[in-house]
Amino acid sequence: MESYYRPEDLAKFGEVGREAPELAKKFFDYYGAVFAEGELTGREKALIALAVAHAVQCPYCIDAYTRDCLEKGSNVAEMTEAVHVAAAIKGGAALVHGVQMRNIAQKISF
């Protein structure tokens, strides 16, 4: 079965604004501003983006930010650690909601 994800589609990202160019321009201007050097370096921002890409499970973002990280001087060990940070936060977020489950269970238990 062919996958929905096609790596060549990443290059078509700019086409998403064809029918709404004003909105696309605003998004891409914002996107560019977010990733500009600031308090965080471009390398640090790329590592954060790679971790978030894994947390939201976007294969296009994983491809893009893997390349970006490598181009900005990160290595596979750093990138792997960033992915583990994302996994820990996502796993912890799921687990901490267990407190809500316990609270509800305690309220309705006889």
C-alpha positions as CSV (number, residue, x, y, z in Angstrom):
1,M,0.0,0.0,0.0
2,E,1.3,3.4,-0.9
3,S,1.8,5.8,2.0
4,Y,-0.1,9.1,2.3
5,Y,3.3,10.7,3.1
6,R,5.3,11.5,0.0
7,P,8.7,13.2,0.7
8,E,8.5,15.1,-2.6
9,D,5.4,16.9,-1.2
10,L,7.5,18.8,1.3
11,A,8.8,21.0,-1.6
12,K,5.2,22.0,-2.4
13,F,4.5,23.5,1.0
14,G,4.5,27.0,-0.4
15,E,1.6,26.1,-2.7
16,V,-0.8,25.9,0.3
17,G,-1.4,29.6,0.0
18,R,-2.3,29.7,-3.7
19,E,-6.0,30.3,-3.0
20,A,-5.4,32.5,0.0
21,P,-2.2,34.4,-0.7
22,E,-2.8,37.1,1.9
23,L,-3.1,34.5,4.7
24,A,-0.2,32.5,3.4
25,K,2.0,35.6,3.4
26,K,1.1,36.4,7.0
27,F,1.8,32.8,8.0
28,F,5.2,32.7,6.2
29,D,6.2,36.1,7.5
30,Y,5.4,34.9,11.0
31,Y,7.2,31.6,10.4
32,G,10.2,33.4,9.2
33,A,10.2,35.8,12.2
34,V,9.9,32.9,14.6
35,F,12.9,31.1,13.2
36,A,15.1,34.2,12.9
37,E,18.1,34.4,15.2
38,G,17.0,36.0,18.5
39,E,17.5,34.9,22.1
40,L,17.8,31.4,20.8
41,T,20.2,30.5,18.0
42,G,18.9,29.1,14.7
43,R,20.5,25.7,15.8
44,E,18.6,25.7,19.1
45,K,15.3,26.6,17.3
46,A,15.9,23.8,14.8
47,L,16.4,21.3,17.6
48,I,13.2,22.5,19.3
49,A,11.3,22.2,16.0
50,L,12.7,18.7,15.5
51,A,11.5,17.6,18.9
52,V,8.0,19.2,18.4
53,A,7.8,17.6,15.0
54,H,8.2,14.2,16.6
55,A,5.7,15.1,19.3
56,V,3.1,16.1,16.7
57,Q,4.2,13.2,14.5
58,C,4.6,15.3,11.3
59,P,6.8,13.4,8.9
60,Y,7.3,16.5,6.7
61,C,8.5,18.5,9.7
62,I,10.8,15.6,10.8
63,D,12.4,15.6,7.3
64,A,12.7,19.4,7.2
65,Y,14.1,19.8,10.7
66,T,16.4,16.8,10.5
67,R,18.0,18.5,7.5
68,D,17.9,21.9,9.2
69,C,19.6,20.6,12.3
70,L,22.4,19.0,10.4
71,E,22.9,22.1,8.3
72,K,23.1,24.2,11.4
73,G,25.7,22.0,13.0
74,S,23.8,19.6,15.2
75,N,24.7,15.9,15.3
76,V,22.6,12.8,15.5
77,A,23.3,12.4,19.3
78,E,22.0,15.9,20.0
79,M,19.0,15.3,17.7
80,T,18.3,12.0,19.4
81,E,18.4,13.6,22.8
82,A,15.9,16.3,21.6
83,V,13.5,13.5,20.4
84,H,13.8,11.8,23.8
85,V,12.9,15.1,25.5
86,A,9.8,15.3,23.3
87,A,8.9,11.7,24.1
88,A,9.3,12.3,27.9
89,I,7.1,15.4,27.8
90,K,4.4,13.7,25.7
91,G,4.5,10.6,27.9
92,G,4.5,12.7,31.1
93,A,1.5,14.7,29.8
94,A,-0.4,11.5,29.2
95,L,0.5,10.2,32.7
96,V,-0.3,13.4,34.6
97,H,-3.9,13.2,33.3
98,G,-4.1,10.0,35.4
99,V,-4.6,12.4,38.3
100,Q,-7.8,13.5,36.7
101,M,-8.9,9.9,36.3
102,R,-8.1,9.2,39.9
103,N,-10.0,12.3,41.1
104,I,-13.1,11.2,39.0
105,A,-12.9,7.6,40.2
106,Q,-12.6,8.7,43.8
107,K,-15.7,10.9,43.4
108,I,-17.9,8.2,42.0
109,S,-16.6,5.2,43.9
110,F,-18.9,3.7,46.5
